[in-house]
Amino acid sequence: MDQKYIDLFDRYTHGQMKRRDFLERLAVLAGGSAAATALLPVLENNYARAEMVAENDTRILPETITYESTAGNVSGYLVKPKEFPKAGGVVVISENRGLNPHIKDVARRLATEGFLALAPDYLSIRGGTPEDADKARDMIGTLKPEETVAISRASLAALAARPDCTGKVAAVGFCWGGGKVNELAVAEPSLAAGVAYYGAQPKADQVAKIKAPLLLHYAGLDERINAGIPDFEKALKDNGKSYELFIYEGANHAFNNDTNEARYNKDAAELAWSRTVEFLKKNLAVA
C-alpha cells in the first residue's frame, strides 16, 4: 500500500480529522470514491482476523472481572494460564479503540506464555467500549489523565492482590496504551516492568520518577511518535534508567496489530513480541 494512504489513515485514526473529511481526502488521493471504498477494508481493522489464540483454547481460562478505582468501577478481561497456579501479572493497555477483540487476543497470547493477563476497559467509567470503533476513539478522547492513571494503578493493584499472582506486575501497551504504560511508569513505583509499543513519551522532567525497567518499541516510519524519542532517551540516560529501545525500520505505527492489513508488519511484530516475552519473563521472575 502507498504510504500516503497509511499516513492519511494515521491522522484520521488519531483524531486529527472526522470520518467524512477522511473519506473525502482518501477519495481525492485514490482518484475517486470507488477506489477509496476499495482501500477501506485494507486500512481499517478487521476483528474477524483477531483470534491467534481462541477463547476456548485449553491452555487458558478467560473471564471478565470488575474492580474499583478512584475514577469509578472498572471492567477487565482476565486470562489465566492453566499450567501455572501462580504467575506474574501483566496489565494489557489498548490502542485508542478501547477493549476490542484484538486486545483480548493479545491478553490470551500472554496467558499462553505463562502470564496472568488483565486487559482493562478504560471506557468502563463511560459505559464501556462500544462496537463502533470511531465512537470508542471519541470516548477515549474524553478520558482525563488523572482518570487513566487511576485505572492503570487500580488494574496493577487488582492483579498484584490476587492469590494466583506472584505479586509482580508489569504493563504492556500499544499506541495510546503505549503512552499509558509510560504514564504508569512515572506514577507507580511498584510497576515491575513496562513495555511500550509506539507510545507517546512522558515529559523529560518526569523521567526521574520512573523506577521500572522499560522496553520501548518504535516504528521506523512513525514520524509523529518518533519525534519525541531524542528527548525521552536523553532523559532516560541522564537519570540512569534501565531501558531497551528498538526502532523497526520500514514498519508503520501499529505494526503489531495483525487485524490491520495495511500497517501490520509480520517480521517486526514477531521480533518485537519475542523481545517482549523475554523481557517480561526476566523482570517478572520470582527470585
Salt bridges, closest charged atoms under 4 A:
ASP10 OD1 - HIS14 ND1 3.25
ASP10 OD2 - ARG224 NE 3.19
ASP10 OD1 - ARG263 NH1 3.73
GLU24 OE2 - ARG20 NE 3.49
GLU44 OE2 - ARG19 NH1 2.73
GLU55 OE1 - ARG108 NH1 3.34
ASP57 OD2 - ARG59 NH2 2.88
GLU63 OE2 - LYS80 NZ 3.44
ASP105 OD1 - ARG108 NH2 3.23
ASP105 OD2 - ARG109 NE 2.69
GLU113 OE1 - LYS281 NZ 3.66
ASP134 OD2 - ARG19 NH1 3.44
ASP134 OD1 - ARG97 NH2 3.92
ASP138 OD1 - ARG137 NH2 3.40
GLU147 OE1 - ARG126 NH2 2.81
ASP164 OD2 - LYS80 NZ 3.93
ASP164 OD1 - ARG162 NE 2.90
GLU183 OE2 - LYS180 NZ 3.15
GLU188 OE1 - ARG153 NE 2.91
ASP222 OD2 - HIS253 ND1 2.60
ASP238 OD2 - LYS234 NZ 2.73
ASP258 OD1 - HIS102 ND1 3.40
ASP258 OD1 - ARG109 NH2 3.19
GLU270 OE2 - LYS266 NZ 2.74
